[in-house]
Amino acid sequence: MVMANPCAKYIERVKELRYIDDLFFSVALEDYLPGIQLILRIVMEDASLQVHEVHTQQTVANLYGRSVRFDVFASAQGKRYNCEIQRDDNGAIPLRARYNSAMIDAREVAKGTEYEDLPENIVIFICENDVLGKGLPLYHIRCVVEEMGERFDDKALIIYVNGKYRGDDPLGRLMHDFFCEKPEDMHYSELAARMKSVKENEGSVNKMCNLLEEVIDEGRNEGENKLARLMSILLRNGKTDEAALAAEDAKKRQDLYRQYGIA
């Protein structure tokens, strides 16, 4: 008797994955320096940038609070880079960028570390949409001294990449490639070759199938927990009509999540 592949139901979905999907982004860039180096050179506008190491889906534990899992974490010439895919605008809020930046520092600080030895850290959100809404291809966020309008040099930088940008330049071509399902439609050979290799490798495909199943299960559990929290709040406040609407109407449910700050 031939055993059915438990991941078979996800095979077609895996074929449709793109670099703008965090699951594929993480798997494809695992231990793949040419890919992340290309991306960082374009985003940082530095053709000489050399990546020394890259890790994906790396978790930084926090004993006193929320841990964080980086999509891609790279080191290049003494600087630390965290690249995150953000398809949901709510996932790219400023406070999340701030937290990721802080957790990079937490990862680097060992007992006895001098503050002066902290490396520069750069958090890059590659977003599906123009989250900041000003039509720019890139947004660079640094601390400034408001009274003087001068930079406060804390060696931290946050960059938002507008995934909607399609200019005739390296970044525009890169964003085009991020939304391609097929390697033959892409501009950059480094990304195209890697996509072809990953999607044709049985081990990589199985890994993505398993990760996809985990993501679906996590999303289902998270959705159930969010709904339970919402129902508890509404029923505790005697809002039975809203509770009934929330159970049946997805849009109303999302509105209530935002209203009650349920993330």
Helices and strands as residue ranges (DSSP letters): G 8-10, H 11-15, H 22-29, H 33-44, E 51-60, E 68-76, E 79-86, G 89-92, H 94-108, G 115-117, E 121-127, E 138-141, E 144-145, E 150-151, E 156-162, H 170-178, G 183-185, H 189-200, H 202-236, H 240-248, H 250-259
